[in-house]
Amino acid sequence: MLRRFAGVLAGLVIAAGSAVAAAPDSTALSTLLTRFLDGAGRNDVAMHDRFWADDLIYTGSSGRRIGKEQLMRDVREAPAPDPKDPVTRYTAEEVRIQQYGASAIVAFRLVATTVTPESTSVGRYLNTGFFLKRKGEWRAAGWQATKLP
C-alpha cells in the first residue's frame, strides 16, 4: 500500500512539474509582462490599458483593492515626470508561469530600482497575476502585490 501511494505521489509530482514547464503560451505571457514592466516605469497609459482586463481585481501592496477603471484613472492623473525626478525601472525575477487552457497564473519577484543623482534604491515585491485569454489576447484579470521587507 505504501509503495503504491509513493508511486502515485511521484507520478503526481512529475505530472505537475511537466504541466508547469509545458505552458504553451509562456513566451507570449513573458513578453507581455516584460513590455508591461517597461511601460509601467514610464507610466505608459496605452500599455496599462492593454495589460489589464476590464473586470480586473487589483490588490496592491498597501492593501488597496481597485478595479481597472480606478487604476486607469490613477495612471492618467499621475503628474508628468520632471526630468529631475528619480527614475524607477521595473524588472521581473524568478518568473513562474502555469497555464490552464485559456487561463494562466504568472508569479514573479518584481524588482523596482530607483536611481537618483545621489543614490540607487531597490524595492522588491512578490506579484501574482491571474490572466485570461480572450479574443486571442492575454490580459491580467486578478493581481496581488506583496512588498518584501
VMD Tcl script that builds the backbone (N, CA, C; Angstrom):
set m [mol new atoms 447]
animate dup $m
set s [atomselect $m all]
$s set {name element resname resid chain x y z} {
  {N N MET 1 A 0.833 -1.192 0.000}
  {CA C MET 1 A 0.000 0.000 0.000}
  {C C MET 1 A 0.875 1.252 0.000}
  {N N LEU 2 A 1.862 1.307 0.886}
  {CA C LEU 2 A 2.749 2.460 0.967}
  {C C LEU 2 A 3.515 2.632 -0.335}
  {N N ARG 3 A 3.974 1.523 -0.920}
  {CA C ARG 3 A 4.700 1.586 -2.185}
  {C C ARG 3 A 3.796 2.133 -3.298}
  {N N ARG 4 A 2.534 1.704 -3.317}
  {CA C ARG 4 A 1.603 2.195 -4.328}
  {C C ARG 4 A 1.373 3.699 -4.148}
  {N N PHE 5 A 1.186 4.150 -2.896}
  {CA C PHE 5 A 0.983 5.569 -2.621}
  {C C PHE 5 A 2.203 6.380 -3.058}
  {N N ALA 6 A 3.403 5.882 -2.773}
  {CA C ALA 6 A 4.632 6.573 -3.182}
  {C C ALA 6 A 4.705 6.683 -4.698}
  {N N GLY 7 A 4.294 5.630 -5.394}
  {CA C GLY 7 A 4.290 5.669 -6.857}
  {C C GLY 7 A 3.296 6.673 -7.403}
  {N N VAL 8 A 2.111 6.728 -6.797}
  {CA C VAL 8 A 1.096 7.698 -7.224}
  {C C VAL 8 A 1.592 9.108 -6.943}
  {N N LEU 9 A 2.163 9.327 -5.766}
  {CA C LEU 9 A 2.675 10.645 -5.406}
  {C C LEU 9 A 3.781 11.070 -6.367}
  {N N ALA 10 A 4.682 10.184 -6.682}
  {CA C ALA 10 A 5.757 10.504 -7.635}
  {C C ALA 10 A 5.178 10.850 -8.996}
  {N N GLY 11 A 4.169 10.124 -9.425}
  {CA C GLY 11 A 3.525 10.423 -10.707}
  {C C GLY 11 A 2.865 11.791 -10.706}
  {N N LEU 12 A 2.235 12.158 -9.589}
  {CA C LEU 12 A 1.614 13.483 -9.497}
  {C C LEU 12 A 2.656 14.590 -9.534}
  {N N VAL 13 A 3.768 14.391 -8.834}
  {CA C VAL 13 A 4.838 15.391 -8.833}
  {C C VAL 13 A 5.402 15.552 -10.239}
  {N N ILE 14 A 5.631 14.472 -10.930}
  {CA C ILE 14 A 6.154 14.539 -12.305}
  {C C ILE 14 A 5.135 15.209 -13.210}
  {N N ALA 15 A 3.858 14.850 -13.086}
  {CA C ALA 15 A 2.821 15.455 -13.922}
  {C C ALA 15 A 2.697 16.943 -13.634}
  {N N ALA 16 A 2.742 17.339 -12.361}
  {CA C ALA 16 A 2.643 18.759 -12.012}
  {C C ALA 16 A 3.840 19.514 -12.555}
  {N N GLY 17 A 5.019 18.946 -12.435}
  {CA C GLY 17 A 6.213 19.604 -12.951}
  {C C GLY 17 A 6.160 19.790 -14.451}
  {N N SER 18 A 5.680 18.793 -15.157}
  {CA C SER 18 A 5.622 18.921 -16.612}
  {C C SER 18 A 4.528 19.884 -17.037}
  {N N ALA 19 A 3.441 19.992 -16.245}
  {CA C ALA 19 A 2.384 20.952 -16.588}
  {C C ALA 19 A 2.917 22.371 -16.481}
  {N N VAL 20 A 3.725 22.648 -15.482}
  {CA C VAL 20 A 4.288 23.981 -15.306}
  {C C VAL 20 A 5.257 24.280 -16.434}
  {N N ALA 21 A 6.111 23.348 -16.762}
  {CA C ALA 21 A 7.130 23.575 -17.783}
  {C C ALA 21 A 6.526 23.670 -19.178}
  {N N ALA 22 A 5.349 23.083 -19.364}
  {CA C ALA 22 A 4.783 22.995 -20.706}
  {C C ALA 22 A 3.748 24.084 -20.995}
  {N N ALA 23 A 3.796 25.220 -20.280}
  {CA C ALA 23 A 2.833 26.292 -20.547}
  {C C ALA 23 A 2.995 26.745 -21.994}
  {N N PRO 24 A 2.040 26.402 -22.852}
  {CA C PRO 24 A 2.193 26.683 -24.281}
  {C C PRO 24 A 2.382 28.166 -24.598}
  {N N ASP 25 A 1.793 29.040 -23.801}
  {CA C ASP 25 A 1.874 30.473 -24.081}
  {C C ASP 25 A 2.857 31.198 -23.164}
  {N N SER 26 A 3.814 30.478 -22.601}
  {CA C SER 26 A 4.754 31.116 -21.671}
  {C C SER 26 A 5.559 32.226 -22.338}
  {N N THR 27 A 5.929 32.058 -23.596}
  {CA C THR 27 A 6.680 33.106 -24.289}
  {C C THR 27 A 5.835 34.355 -24.454}
  {N N ALA 28 A 4.585 34.189 -24.866}
  {CA C ALA 28 A 3.692 35.345 -25.040}
  {C C ALA 28 A 3.448 36.052 -23.713}
  {N N LEU 29 A 3.235 35.281 -22.648}
  {CA C LEU 29 A 2.986 35.882 -21.338}
  {C C LEU 29 A 4.237 36.571 -20.806}
  {N N SER 30 A 5.408 35.964 -20.981}
  {CA C SER 30 A 6.662 36.585 -20.542}
  {C C SER 30 A 6.922 37.885 -21.288}
  {N N THR 31 A 6.679 37.873 -22.587}
  {CA C THR 31 A 6.874 39.076 -23.401}
  {C C THR 31 A 5.915 40.175 -22.962}
  {N N LEU 32 A 4.658 39.820 -22.740}
  {CA C LEU 32 A 3.677 40.795 -22.278}
  {C C LEU 32 A 4.097 41.391 -20.941}
  {N N LEU 33 A 4.548 40.553 -20.019}
  {CA C LEU 33 A 4.989 41.038 -18.714}
  {C C LEU 33 A 6.174 41.988 -18.850}
  {N N THR 34 A 7.164 41.623 -19.650}
  {CA C THR 34 A 8.352 42.463 -19.834}
  {C C THR 34 A 7.970 43.811 -20.431}
  {N N ARG 35 A 7.118 43.806 -21.443}
  {CA C ARG 35 A 6.678 45.066 -22.064}
  {C C ARG 35 A 5.886 45.919 -21.077}
  {N N PHE 36 A 5.043 45.255 -20.295}
  {CA C PHE 36 A 4.268 45.995 -19.303}
  {C C PHE 36 A 5.181 46.654 -18.272}
  {N N LEU 37 A 6.131 45.900 -17.732}
  {CA C LEU 37 A 7.021 46.457 -16.709}
  {C C LEU 37 A 7.823 47.627 -17.259}
  {N N ASP 38 A 8.256 47.526 -18.498}
  {CA C ASP 38 A 8.963 48.638 -19.130}
  {C C ASP 38 A 8.036 49.848 -19.247}
  {N N GLY 39 A 6.813 49.624 -19.685}
  {CA C GLY 39 A 5.849 50.713 -19.817}
  {C C GLY 39 A 5.430 51.296 -18.481}
  {N N ALA 40 A 5.337 50.464 -17.454}
  {CA C ALA 40 A 4.944 50.949 -16.126}
  {C C ALA 40 A 5.970 51.941 -15.591}
  {N N GLY 41 A 7.240 51.729 -15.894}
  {CA C GLY 41 A 8.284 52.652 -15.455}
  {C C GLY 41 A 8.157 54.021 -16.099}
  {N N ARG 42 A 7.490 54.073 -17.237}
  {CA C ARG 42 A 7.265 55.338 -17.946}
  {C C ARG 42 A 5.831 55.817 -17.790}
  {N N ASN 43 A 5.035 55.113 -16.981}
  {CA C ASN 43 A 3.619 55.415 -16.787}
  {C C ASN 43 A 2.880 55.433 -18.127}
  {N N ASP 44 A 3.136 54.431 -18.948}
  {CA C ASP 44 A 2.573 54.317 -20.287}
  {C C ASP 44 A 1.094 53.930 -20.200}
  {N N VAL 45 A 0.218 54.897 -20.455}
  {CA C VAL 45 A -1.224 54.686 -20.341}
  {C C VAL 45 A -1.697 53.588 -21.287}
  {N N ALA 46 A -1.222 53.605 -22.528}
  {CA C ALA 46 A -1.649 52.603 -23.511}
  {C C ALA 46 A -1.242 51.193 -23.077}
  {N N MET 47 A -0.058 51.061 -22.498}
  {CA C MET 47 A 0.391 49.732 -22.058}
  {C C MET 47 A -0.457 49.248 -20.892}
  {N N HIS 48 A -0.777 50.143 -19.948}
  {CA C HIS 48 A -1.663 49.763 -18.840}
  {C C HIS 48 A -3.015 49.305 -19.383}
  {N N ASP 49 A -3.564 50.066 -20.316}
  {CA C ASP 49 A -4.869 49.737 -20.874}
  {C C ASP 49 A -4.846 48.376 -21.565}
  {N N ARG 50 A -3.757 48.059 -22.253}
  {CA C ARG 50 A -3.607 46.780 -22.947}
  {C C ARG 50 A -3.438 45.624 -21.966}
  {N N PHE 51 A -2.723 45.850 -20.880}
  {CA C PHE 51 A -2.333 44.793 -19.951}
  {C C PHE 51 A -3.493 44.309 -19.074}
  {N N TRP 52 A -4.299 45.244 -18.567}
  {CA C TRP 52 A -5.323 44.913 -17.580}
  {C C TRP 52 A -6.652 44.576 -18.244}
  {N N ALA 53 A -7.323 43.551 -17.726}
  {CA C ALA 53 A -8.666 43.193 -18.186}
  {C C ALA 53 A -9.677 44.212 -17.650}
  {N N ASP 54 A -10.768 44.396 -18.360}
  {CA C ASP 54 A -11.786 45.347 -17.921}
  {C C ASP 54 A -12.386 44.977 -16.571}
  {N N ASP 55 A -12.424 43.675 -16.246}
  {CA C ASP 55 A -13.010 43.214 -14.985}
  {C C ASP 55 A -11.937 42.922 -13.925}
  {N N LEU 56 A -10.833 43.637 -13.995}
  {CA C LEU 56 A -9.695 43.469 -13.089}
  {C C LEU 56 A -10.075 43.639 -11.617}
  {N N ILE 57 A -9.478 42.781 -10.789}
  {CA C ILE 57 A -9.458 42.976 -9.335}
  {C C ILE 57 A -7.975 43.062 -8.964}
  {N N TYR 58 A -7.549 44.250 -8.507}
  {CA C TYR 58 A -6.144 44.520 -8.218}
  {C C TYR 58 A -5.998 44.837 -6.735}
  {N N THR 59 A -5.175 44.065 -6.047}
  {CA C THR 59 A -4.868 44.338 -4.654}
  {C C THR 59 A -3.400 44.716 -4.576}
  {N N GLY 60 A -3.153 45.981 -4.248}
  {CA C GLY 60 A -1.793 46.486 -4.175}
  {C C GLY 60 A -1.120 46.118 -2.865}
  {N N SER 61 A 0.167 46.395 -2.787}
  {CA C SER 61 A 0.939 46.031 -1.606}
  {C C SER 61 A 0.514 46.808 -0.362}
  {N N SER 62 A -0.202 47.920 -0.542}
  {CA C SER 62 A -0.703 48.691 0.603}
  {C C SER 62 A -2.023 48.125 1.124}
  {N N GLY 63 A -2.599 47.166 0.383}
  {CA C GLY 63 A -3.877 46.587 0.763}
  {C C GLY 63 A -5.055 47.236 0.065}
  {N N ARG 64 A -4.812 48.223 -0.756}
  {CA C ARG 64 A -5.868 48.901 -1.511}
  {C C ARG 64 A -6.343 47.998 -2.642}
  {N N ARG 65 A -7.657 47.784 -2.725}
  {CA C ARG 65 A -8.227 46.941 -3.776}
  {C C ARG 65 A -9.024 47.831 -4.723}
  {N N ILE 66 A -8.681 47.733 -6.022}
  {CA C ILE 66 A -9.324 48.578 -7.021}
  {C C ILE 66 A -9.592 47.771 -8.289}
  {N N GLY 67 A -10.347 48.362 -9.193}
  {CA C GLY 67 A -10.605 47.776 -10.498}
  {C C GLY 67 A -9.852 48.551 -11.565}
  {N N LYS 68 A -10.055 48.156 -12.805}
  {CA C LYS 68 A -9.332 48.799 -13.903}
  {C C LYS 68 A -9.703 50.272 -14.035}
  {N N GLU 69 A -10.969 50.599 -13.851}
  {CA C GLU 69 A -11.382 51.996 -14.000}
  {C C GLU 69 A -10.594 52.906 -13.060}
  {N N GLN 70 A -10.481 52.534 -11.783}
  {CA C GLN 70 A -9.735 53.347 -10.820}
  {C C GLN 70 A -8.240 53.327 -11.131}
  {N N LEU 71 A -7.721 52.168 -11.492}
  {CA C LEU 71 A -6.299 52.064 -11.824}
  {C C LEU 71 A -5.954 52.986 -12.994}
  {N N MET 72 A -6.777 52.959 -14.033}
  {CA C MET 72 A -6.520 53.802 -15.203}
  {C C MET 72 A -6.666 55.284 -14.846}
  {N N ARG 73 A -7.602 55.615 -13.979}
  {CA C ARG 73 A -7.751 56.998 -13.536}
  {C C ARG 73 A -6.473 57.445 -12.822}
  {N N ASP 74 A -5.957 56.591 -11.951}
  {CA C ASP 74 A -4.716 56.907 -11.236}
  {C C ASP 74 A -3.549 57.111 -12.202}
  {N N VAL 75 A -3.465 56.257 -13.208}
  {CA C VAL 75 A -2.377 56.358 -14.185}
  {C C VAL 75 A -2.508 57.660 -14.981}
  {N N ARG 76 A -3.709 57.958 -15.424}
  {CA C ARG 76 A -3.921 59.176 -16.227}
  {C C ARG 76 A -3.701 60.455 -15.420}
  {N N GLU 77 A -4.044 60.419 -14.129}
  {CA C GLU 77 A -3.930 61.620 -13.290}
  {C C GLU 77 A -2.549 61.803 -12.678}
  {N N ALA 78 A -1.668 60.861 -12.876}
  {CA C ALA 78 A -0.310 61.000 -12.329}
  {C C ALA 78 A 0.362 62.202 -12.995}
  {N N PRO 79 A 1.075 63.001 -12.214}
  {CA C PRO 79 A 1.736 64.169 -12.814}
  {C C PRO 79 A 2.804 63.740 -13.816}
  {N N ALA 80 A 2.988 64.577 -14.822}
  {CA C ALA 80 A 4.037 64.302 -15.811}
  {C C ALA 80 A 5.384 64.301 -15.100}
  {N N PRO 81 A 6.274 63.388 -15.476}
  {CA C PRO 81 A 7.566 63.327 -14.790}
  {C C PRO 81 A 8.419 64.565 -15.087}
  {N N ASP 82 A 9.084 65.014 -14.070}
  {CA C ASP 82 A 10.051 66.104 -14.201}
  {C C ASP 82 A 11.393 65.442 -14.505}
  {N N PRO 83 A 12.175 65.972 -15.435}
  {CA C PRO 83 A 13.469 65.353 -15.743}
  {C C PRO 83 A 14.383 65.209 -14.524}
  {N N LYS 84 A 14.116 65.988 -13.482}
  {CA C LYS 84 A 14.932 65.911 -12.256}
  {C C LYS 84 A 14.427 64.839 -11.288}
  {N N ASP 85 A 13.237 64.291 -11.567}
  {CA C ASP 85 A 12.668 63.258 -10.696}
  {C C ASP 85 A 13.491 61.977 -10.761}
  {N N PRO 86 A 13.472 61.195 -9.678}
  {CA C PRO 86 A 14.118 59.880 -9.729}
  {C C PRO 86 A 13.464 59.014 -10.809}
  {N N VAL 87 A 14.236 58.133 -11.393}
  {CA C VAL 87 A 13.741 57.227 -12.425}
  {C C VAL 87 A 13.662 55.829 -11.827}
  {N N THR 88 A 12.503 55.193 -11.975}
  {CA C THR 88 A 12.334 53.825 -11.473}
  {C C THR 88 A 12.135 52.891 -12.651}
  {N N ARG 89 A 12.893 51.806 -12.645}
  {CA C ARG 89 A 12.783 50.754 -13.657}
  {C C ARG 89 A 12.290 49.494 -12.954}
  {N N TYR 90 A 11.411 48.770 -13.647}
  {CA C TYR 90 A 10.844 47.547 -13.093}
  {C C TYR 90 A 11.300 46.351 -13.912}
  {N N THR 91 A 11.709 45.316 -13.210}
  {CA C THR 91 A 12.098 44.064 -13.851}
  {C C THR 91 A 11.491 42.903 -13.066}
  {N N ALA 92 A 11.496 41.736 -13.683}
  {CA C ALA 92 A 10.935 40.543 -13.051}
  {C C ALA 92 A 12.018 39.490 -12.897}
  {N N GLU 93 A 12.029 38.857 -11.745}
  {CA C GLU 93 A 12.935 37.733 -11.460}
  {C C GLU 93 A 12.092 36.537 -11.041}
  {N N GLU 94 A 12.672 35.362 -11.190}
  {CA C GLU 94 A 12.035 34.128 -10.725}
  {C C GLU 94 A 10.592 34.011 -11.236}
  {N N VAL 95 A 10.403 34.222 -12.525}
  {CA C VAL 95 A 9.074 34.170 -13.127}
  {C C VAL 95 A 8.619 32.721 -13.238}
  {N N ARG 96 A 7.408 32.462 -12.768}
  {CA C ARG 96 A 6.779 31.139 -12.900}
  {C C ARG 96 A 5.459 31.320 -13.620}
  {N N ILE 97 A 5.242 30.520 -14.646}
  {CA C ILE 97 A 4.003 30.592 -15.409}
  {C C ILE 97 A 3.361 29.220 -15.416}
  {N N GLN 98 A 2.124 29.167 -14.983}
  {CA C GLN 98 A 1.339 27.939 -15.010}
  {C C GLN 98 A 0.089 28.241 -15.825}
  {N N GLN 99 A -0.079 27.492 -16.892}
  {CA C GLN 99 A -1.209 27.726 -17.797}
  {C C GLN 99 A -2.221 26.606 -17.667}
  {N N TYR 100 A -3.493 27.002 -17.701}
  {CA C TYR 100 A -4.615 26.068 -17.625}
  {C C TYR 100 A -5.582 26.430 -18.748}
  {N N GLY 101 A -5.262 26.018 -19.950}
  {CA C GLY 101 A -6.101 26.358 -21.095}
  {C C GLY 101 A -6.021 27.845 -21.390}
  {N N ALA 102 A -7.169 28.520 -21.273}
  {CA C ALA 102 A -7.237 29.959 -21.565}
  {C C ALA 102 A -7.055 30.807 -20.316}
  {N N SER 103 A -6.474 30.221 -19.275}
  {CA C SER 103 A -6.141 30.989 -18.077}
  {C C SER 103 A -4.723 30.634 -17.656}
  {N N ALA 104 A -4.100 31.549 -16.948}
  {CA C ALA 104 A -2.723 31.324 -16.509}
  {C C ALA 104 A -2.443 32.123 -15.247}
  {N N ILE 105 A -1.534 31.605 -14.472}
  {CA C ILE 105 A -1.020 32.302 -13.302}
  {C C ILE 105 A 0.427 32.670 -13.610}
  {N N VAL 106 A 0.757 33.935 -13.397}
  {CA C VAL 106 A 2.126 34.413 -13.584}
  {C C VAL 106 A 2.572 34.963 -12.234}
  {N N ALA 107 A 3.553 34.321 -11.633}
  {CA C ALA 107 A 4.081 34.743 -10.338}
  {C C ALA 107 A 5.550 35.101 -10.515}
  {N N PHE 108 A 5.973 36.179 -9.866}
  {CA C PHE 108 A 7.354 36.622 -10.027}
  {C C PHE 108 A 7.751 37.568 -8.906}
  {N N ARG 109 A 9.039 37.802 -8.816}
  {CA C ARG 109 A 9.561 38.805 -7.903}
  {C C ARG 109 A 9.781 40.081 -8.714}
  {N N LEU 110 A 9.053 41.117 -8.360}
  {CA C LEU 110 A 9.204 42.416 -9.007}
  {C C LEU 110 A 10.355 43.160 -8.335}
  {N N VAL 111 A 11.255 43.696 -9.145}
  {CA C VAL 111 A 12.365 44.488 -8.626}
  {C C VAL 111 A 12.178 45.908 -9.147}
  {N N ALA 112 A 12.035 46.853 -8.214}
  {CA C ALA 112 A 11.876 48.269 -8.553}
  {C C ALA 112 A 13.182 48.978 -8.193}
  {N N THR 113 A 13.914 49.411 -9.206}
  {CA C THR 113 A 15.201 50.073 -8.993}
  {C C THR 113 A 15.030 51.560 -9.278}
  {N N THR 114 A 15.229 52.368 -8.243}
  {CA C THR 114 A 15.073 53.815 -8.357}
  {C C THR 114 A 16.442 54.478 -8.266}
  {N N VAL 115 A 16.726 55.296 -9.281}
  {CA C VAL 115 A 18.036 55.946 -9.370}
  {C C VAL 115 A 17.855 57.455 -9.227}
  {N N THR 116 A 18.630 58.049 -8.330}
  {CA C THR 116 A 18.719 59.497 -8.182}
  {C C THR 116 A 20.186 59.870 -8.389}
  {N N PRO 117 A 20.482 61.150 -8.537}
  {CA C PRO 117 A 21.899 61.527 -8.659}
  {C C PRO 117 A 22.733 61.116 -7.444}
  {N N GLU 118 A 22.084 61.004 -6.297}
  {CA C GLU 118 A 22.807 60.674 -5.062}
  {C C GLU 118 A 22.858 59.190 -4.728}
  {N N SER 119 A 21.860 58.430 -5.177}
  {CA C SER 119 A 21.796 57.039 -4.726}
  {C C SER 119 A 20.948 56.172 -5.645}
  {N N THR 120 A 21.012 54.876 -5.368}
  {CA C THR 120 A 20.163 53.884 -6.024}
  {C C THR 120 A 19.504 53.064 -4.926}
  {N N SER 121 A 18.184 52.910 -5.010}
  {CA C SER 121 A 17.488 52.075 -4.032}
  {C C SER 121 A 16.715 50.992 -4.782}
  {N N VAL 122 A 16.547 49.864 -4.110}
  {CA C VAL 122 A 15.877 48.723 -4.726}
  {C C VAL 122 A 14.762 48.250 -3.798}
  {N N GLY 123 A 13.558 48.132 -4.351}
  {CA C GLY 123 A 12.430 47.562 -3.633}
  {C C GLY 123 A 12.047 46.247 -4.292}
  {N N ARG 124 A 11.597 45.312 -3.491}
  {CA C ARG 124 A 11.218 44.004 -4.029}
  {C C ARG 124 A 9.804 43.651 -3.570}
  {N N TYR 125 A 9.071 43.052 -4.484}
  {CA C TYR 125 A 7.681 42.673 -4.242}
  {C C TYR 125 A 7.448 41.289 -4.826}
  {N N LEU 126 A 6.574 40.543 -4.193}
  {CA C LEU 126 A 6.082 39.310 -4.802}
  {C C LEU 126 A 4.777 39.658 -5.485}
  {N N ASN 127 A 4.668 39.336 -6.749}
  {CA C ASN 127 A 3.469 39.626 -7.530}
  {C C ASN 127 A 2.907 38.335 -8.098}
  {N N THR 128 A 1.595 38.240 -8.077}
  {CA C THR 128 A 0.907 37.116 -8.697}
  {C C THR 128 A -0.223 37.671 -9.532}
  {N N GLY 129 A -0.212 37.331 -10.815}
  {CA C GLY 129 A -1.259 37.776 -11.721}
  {C C GLY 129 A -2.031 36.589 -12.254}
  {N N PHE 130 A -3.337 36.758 -12.354}
  {CA C PHE 130 A -4.206 35.754 -12.958}
  {C C PHE 130 A -4.621 36.302 -14.315}
  {N N PHE 131 A -4.263 35.597 -15.370}
  {CA C PHE 131 A -4.505 36.047 -16.742}
  {C C PHE 131 A -5.572 35.204 -17.415}
  {N N LEU 132 A -6.367 35.861 -18.237}
  {CA C LEU 132 A -7.349 35.179 -19.080}
  {C C LEU 132 A -7.062 35.516 -20.528}
  {N N LYS 133 A -7.202 34.520 -21.394}
  {CA C LYS 133 A -7.030 34.750 -22.821}
  {C C LYS 133 A -8.420 34.888 -23.425}
  {N N ARG 134 A -8.697 36.100 -23.899}
  {CA C ARG 134 A -9.988 36.404 -24.501}
  {C C ARG 134 A -9.743 37.023 -25.873}
  {N N LYS 135 A -10.463 36.550 -26.853}
  {CA C LYS 135 A -10.318 37.057 -28.222}
  {C C LYS 135 A -8.851 37.074 -28.651}
  {N N GLY 136 A -8.120 36.030 -28.238}
  {CA C GLY 136 A -6.729 35.866 -28.649}
  {C C GLY 136 A -5.713 36.699 -27.896}
  {N N GLU 137 A -6.145 37.460 -26.877}
  {CA C GLU 137 A -5.217 38.302 -26.118}
  {C C GLU 137 A -5.222 37.938 -24.639}
  {N N TRP 138 A -4.034 37.864 -24.081}
  {CA C TRP 138 A -3.894 37.647 -22.648}
  {C C TRP 138 A -4.034 38.992 -21.931}
  {N N ARG 139 A -4.809 38.994 -20.839}
  {CA C ARG 139 A -4.958 40.187 -20.007}
  {C C ARG 139 A -5.023 39.760 -18.548}
  {N N ALA 140 A -4.482 40.607 -17.680}
  {CA C ALA 140 A -4.496 40.324 -16.245}
  {C C ALA 140 A -5.862 40.686 -15.670}
  {N N ALA 141 A -6.549 39.683 -15.110}
  {CA C ALA 141 A -7.872 39.888 -14.516}
  {C C ALA 141 A -7.805 39.932 -12.996}
  {N N GLY 142 A -6.727 39.419 -12.430}
  {CA C GLY 142 A -6.529 39.441 -10.985}
  {C C GLY 142 A -5.072 39.718 -10.688}
  {N N TRP 143 A -4.821 40.486 -9.621}
  {CA C TRP 143 A -3.432 40.837 -9.299}
  {C C TRP 143 A -3.282 41.008 -7.801}
  {N N GLN 144 A -2.184 40.513 -7.294}
  {CA C GLN 144 A -1.851 40.647 -5.872}
  {C C GLN 144 A -0.372 41.012 -5.775}
  {N N ALA 145 A -0.086 42.096 -5.062}
  {CA C ALA 145 A 1.307 42.523 -4.856}
  {C C ALA 145 A 1.593 42.552 -3.354}
  {N N THR 146 A 2.733 42.007 -2.968}
  {CA C THR 146 A 3.146 41.984 -1.574}
  {C C THR 146 A 4.562 42.527 -1.475}
  {N N LYS 147 A 4.744 43.601 -0.712}
  {CA C LYS 147 A 6.067 44.185 -0.542}
  {C C LYS 147 A 6.904 43.287 0.371}
  {N N LEU 148 A 8.116 43.014 -0.062}
  {CA C LEU 148 A 9.031 42.233 0.777}
  {C C LEU 148 A 9.778 43.183 1.698}
  {N N PRO 149 A 10.010 42.768 2.943}
  {CA C PRO 149 A 10.729 43.646 3.877}
  {C C PRO 149 A 12.172 43.879 3.445}
}
mol reanalyze $m
mol bondsrecalc $m
mol representation Tube
mol addrep $m
